[in-house]
Each structure stands twice: as C-alpha cells, then as structure tokens.
Amino acid sequence: WKAEEIVSSLVNKYYIIRVPLLFGNKGNKKENMIHQVCENLQKGEKVYGAADILTKPIWTRDLAEVLLQKTQSDYYGIYHIPSNGPLASRYDIMLEIAKIKGLDVTNIVKVKAEDTKIAKRPYCNYFNGIAFKNAFKIKLDDWRNSLKKCINEMEA
C-alpha cells in the first residue's frame, strides 16, 4: 500500500495491479500448491486447507495475458484483476485440484487460517475488478476451468 502511494505520487502514468491468490504450473514445486496437494494426497498424507478466507484465484498465464494487453493501452491507474467463478477458500481450491486429478479428498482437512502457516490475510480477499472489466472489456475464465487447463499442461 505504501509503495502504491509512492509510485502514484511520483509519476502520472503507471499501472498498479492488485491480484488475489495466484496459481500456476511453473516455479519451485515445494512452494507450488498444486504440486504439493497432488504429491501429498498421492502419498496418502493429509493436506490442510484454510476454509475461512475467500478469494477468486487467478492462473498466472491468464494474468500474464491480461498484463500484456493492459500495457499496450493508455488506461493508467490501479486495477484489481480477479478471475471469474465463485469465491473459493484454499480448502475449496484443494478439493478442486483433487477432483481434477481424480484423487481421494478424504485427506483434505478443513482448518481455520489461523491454524496454518499462511500469512495473515483479510477474510474476504477478493476484488470485483469493475474498473478493470469496464476499461478493458476482458472476460477472464472461471478459475476452475483455468485450474483444469493449468493441471492438464503440467501433465503434458
């Protein structure tokens, strides 16, 4: 938040992008929720998903495509970029990962955020993205469809 104030006070033309929870198929597998959920469930281990923080997760690829289009415009400012689909908790996202992969969901344990190692977040951590949607006329896919595409790419 402080960085946003500094940027907006120093320049007139800027893009500040706020995003909810990100998911993707690249990067460190030990820090990737999709990899970790699949690996732990395949081993028969429990995974713990906070059910009390809601968000609209977005695939890193979808975000990259939006950013590319956005930076080719003169619509400067602060934008919230959510995906479409229903609000979801980390628990819901883990269930969806297991469903897509055909894994048993009985080892996915619903917990409160305060009982996990995730950083403190607001309980409703999502953005409606009205300014973004109105300015760019871009409709992102439902996060569940994007998650399925992401997982399918991981397997390819």
VOROFI-607719 format. One line per field, with one value per residue (C-alpha): x, y, z; residue number from 1. Coordinates in Angstrom, 2 decimals, decimal comma. Last residue first. Example, Ala and Ser with C-alpha at 12.3 -4.5 7.8 and 13.67 -1.06 7.14 Angstrom:
BEGIN
east = 13,67/12,30
north = -1,06/-4,50
up = 7,14/7,80
nr = 2/1
END
This chain:
BEGIN
east = 1,72/0,81/1,52/-0,46/-3,51/-3,12/-3,14/-6,12/-8,05/-7,13/-8,26/-11,63/-11,99/-10,94/-13,85/-12,35/-11,38/-13,54/-11,61/-13,61/-10,54/-11,82/-15,09/-13,61/-10,63/-12,76/-15,21/-12,49/-14,65/-11,68/-11,05/-9,58/-12,64/-11,20/-8,39/-4,99/-2,48/0,39/-0,10/1,35/-1,99/-4,13/-5,02/-6,45/-9,07/-8,99/-10,66/-8,63/-8,00/-7,16/-10,66/-10,37/-9,19/-7,50/-9,04/-6,65/-9,43/-11,27/-8,10/-7,34/-10,97/-10,82/-7,58/-9,21/-12,16/-9,80/-7,86/-11,19/-13,26/-15,50/-17,41/-16,28/-14,41/-10,78/-9,79/-7,71/-7,86/-6,58/-4,73/-4,04/-3,19/-5,56/-3,19/-3,13/-0,46/0,43/-3,05/-2,92/0,33/-0,95/-4,10/-2,10/0,23/-2,75/-4,31/-0,95/-0,54/-3,88/-6,19/-7,76/-11,03/-10,73/-12,31/-10,54/-12,34/-11,73/-7,99/-6,76/-4,69/-3,23/-3,07/-0,73/-1,78/1,32/-0,81/-2,54/0,79/2,11/-1,12/-1,55/2,12/2,23/-0,94/0,13/3,51/6,19/7,91/7,48/9,59/8,43/5,97/2,46/0,49/-1,73/-2,18/-4,29/-5,82/-4,24/-3,65/-2,02/-0,56/-0,04/1,61/1,47/1,36/4,58/6,00/2,89/1,32/4,52/4,92/1,29/1,43/4,61/2,79/0,00
north = -32,74/-33,37/-29,82/-28,52/-30,51/-29,01/-25,47/-26,18/-27,60/-24,60/-22,25/-24,00/-23,77/-20,09/-19,26/-17,64/-13,99/-11,52/-8,60/-5,47/-3,39/-0,32/-1,71/-5,05/-3,39/-0,78/-3,47/-5,84/-7,46/-8,00/-10,87/-11,41/-11,89/-12,95/-10,41/-12,08/-13,23/-15,13/-18,84/-21,22/-22,70/-22,73/-19,03/-19,75/-22,05/-25,70/-28,10/-31,27/-32,76/-36,40/-37,59/-35,96/-39,06/-38,08/-37,96/-35,23/-32,74/-33,64/-33,38/-29,92/-28,87/-30,04/-28,10/-24,98/-25,35/-25,67/-22,63/-20,82/-20,04/-17,28/-18,40/-18,02/-15,28/-14,34/-11,25/-8,28/-5,22/-2,15/1,00/3,58/4,01/3,30/4,25/0,78/-1,69/-2,37/-3,75/-6,31/-7,79/-7,60/-9,51/-12,26/-12,52/-12,74/-15,58/-17,39/-16,85/-18,54/-16,46/-17,21/-15,56/-15,28/-16,34/-16,87/-19,16/-22,58/-22,82/-26,00/-28,65/-31,54/-35,05/-37,70/-40,70/-40,42/-39,42/-36,85/-35,30/-35,08/-33,72/-31,06/-30,06/-29,80/-27,69/-25,50/-24,66/-23,81/-27,20/-27,43/-24,30/-22,46/-23,31/-24,75/-21,79/-20,46/-16,91/-15,77/-12,34/-9,69/-5,97/-4,30/-0,83/0,59/3,97/7,19/10,26/9,65/10,35/10,50/7,39/5,40/6,49/5,81/2,37/1,58/2,44/0,00
up = -20,82/-17,17/-16,04/-19,02/-17,89/-14,40/-15,79/-18,06/-15,08/-12,93/-15,71/-15,87/-12,07/-12,11/-14,41/-17,49/-17,71/-19,56/-20,99/-21,78/-20,90/-19,08/-17,74/-16,63/-14,94/-13,21/-12,03/-10,78/-8,09/-5,81/-3,46/-0,03/2,15/5,47/5,21/5,16/7,73/6,12/5,54/8,13/9,11/12,28/12,00/8,56/10,07/9,07/6,60/6,15/2,73/3,45/2,48/-0,95/-2,83/-6,08/-9,57/-10,69/-11,46/-8,25/-6,16/-7,55/-6,95/-3,33/-2,86/-4,30/-1,93/1,06/-0,13/0,02/-3,04/-4,34/-7,38/-10,96/-12,75/-12,27/-10,36/-11,56/-9,31/-11,10/-10,09/-12,76/-16,41/-19,26/-22,07/-23,54/-24,66/-21,02/-20,49/-23,25/-21,91/-18,35/-19,28/-20,97/-17,96/-15,58/-17,55/-17,52/-13,76/-13,18/-10,98/-7,62/-6,60/-2,82/0,45/3,76/6,23/4,70/5,30/3,69/5,42/3,47/4,92/3,57/1,47/-0,70/-3,72/-1,49/-0,51/-4,06/-5,52/-2,82/-3,02/-6,81/-6,96/-4,04/-5,54/-2,99/-2,97/-6,75/-7,25/-10,34/-13,08/-13,15/-11,88/-9,14/-7,88/-4,91/-5,48/-7,70/-7,42/-10,39/-10,26/-13,71/-14,00/-15,97/-13,75/-11,84/-8,38/-6,17/-7,72/-7,21/-3,58/-2,70/-4,31/-2,37/0,86/0,00
nr = 156/155/154/153/152/151/150/149/148/147/146/145/144/143/142/141/140/139/138/137/136/135/134/133/132/131/130/129/128/127/126/125/124/123/122/121/120/119/118/117/116/115/114/113/112/111/110/109/108/107/106/105/104/103/102/101/100/99/98/97/96/95/94/93/92/91/90/89/88/87/86/85/84/83/82/81/80/79/78/77/76/75/74/73/72/71/70/69/68/67/66/65/64/63/62/61/60/59/58/57/56/55/54/53/52/51/50/49/48/47/46/45/44/43/42/41/40/39/38/37/36/35/34/33/32/31/30/29/28/27/26/25/24/23/22/21/20/19/18/17/16/15/14/13/12/11/10/9/8/7/6/5/4/3/2/1
END
